[in-house]
Amino acid sequence: MKTLTALLGVLMLVAACCPVVQAVDEKTENHPVFLLCPAHERYGSWSLYLKVDKNDPSKVLALGLEELKQHNSKDDGGYLKVLEAQANASTEREQIGTLDAASFGSGSLRVEKNNALNVTCTPAGKDFTLMVDMRISADGHFIIGGKESDRRNVVLKYDTVAKKWNAYATVLVNKDGVNAVGAEPLYVSGILFPVTGTGIFRISVALRGGNGVWVYDGGN
């Protein structure tokens, strides 16, 4: 298995096309909400999902993280193809971890090795605020929410018509310092990033239909 590598020779385990729900058992289902997608051959993407009550999908039971093995924008033929794989219940995936809803706001979902990833989900009324902290270099991290919430802030909202959860940016400042969010939150599906031998130096946030906002430029 080969997943997202990073930087300075150190292996980092990492982990419009609308997501569909994935059946887990008779009482629950998974709603994919965010994709961390490398633009590099043979690498795997990370998928964040909400585990919900099948009879009442607005009721969230847990946040989960899984790897979509060898699904990336290079091998799959584009980011939207990886989204399709994320939505397809038959896609091979490896469970990485879950965080029970009872621990939202206090606990976190982590990939401990090399401090590769830390994710939190905090209740905000009927919504949830998502924080994603991904290691991108030997001493660098890319963060959505948390201490970077004035530049990048994402909330998970329930669509009462479609009966599924989606992610929306309430603030999304591009690399030139301009906020791409207007009067209404922007639907976002995840992030896309090329990977080099020394790290990740460019990151775009994907919008509906495959368009993106270039939010990080490391200058490499």
Summary of the structure (lengths in Angstrom):
residues: 220
radius of gyration: 16.0
end to end distance: 27.5
largest distance: 48.7
contacts: 717
relative contact order: 0.18
helix: 11%
strand: 48%
